[in-house]
Amino acid sequence: MREIKVLAFDTFGTVVDWHGSIVAEMARIAPHVDADKFVRAWRAGYFRTTAECVANGQWRVVDDLHREILGEIAPSFQLDLDEAAMDDLNLVWHRLDPWPDSIPGLVRLREKFTVTPLSNGGIALLTNMAKRAGIPWDLILSAEVFHAYKPDPRAYLGAAEVMRVRPDQVMMVAAHHRDLDAAKAAGLHTAYIERPLENGLAHPKDVSASPEHPLHFTDIESLADHLGC
């Protein structure tokens, strides 16, 4: 553990509250829409579409996938917006709010480690999100750099290569065991962050500890405590 130099963070759900942020946006621009169902359909479309890209050996920036999915689901939710408004709504993924512990935790961790996102979100998305919310990354690493969506091992190994460190000098931090499973298989250390309300109040997550990932924390500040920051 003393040799860890880089902390790579999953972003959607781990650092920022995608569900709550988009529900709030929908309440403002389309109060007639069931925002909870809408945002979960949008997120499910992302998982479906990225899986299709992987199966077909394709790479596409997530902004383009989000916009395509938005156009597909809008009619079923009676979301009638012009193209400019739809484009702006698509950029809500650039405007997601952090969980309350994220920024103070990252500020502390940054004193001792290099901290970076390692997300399927694009470089522009992650940069705009960080600038708006004040997320104190040292740099922006995205699957876009490697043209490999997580959980492809190229994303995890690529992060180590870019930073000129060994895979075992990188710790992947995420609220998703699937992400951590893939990172561990690639030789990274792992830490799990509980986000029981990632999918909204009506859909609490099981955040039980996994023996595969014994470093298990309630939030990012607890991780900072553990790492002596």
Summary of the structure (lengths in Angstrom):
residues: 229
radius of gyration: 17.3
end to end distance: 13.6
largest distance: 54.1
contacts: 745
relative contact order: 0.18
helix: 50%
strand: 12%
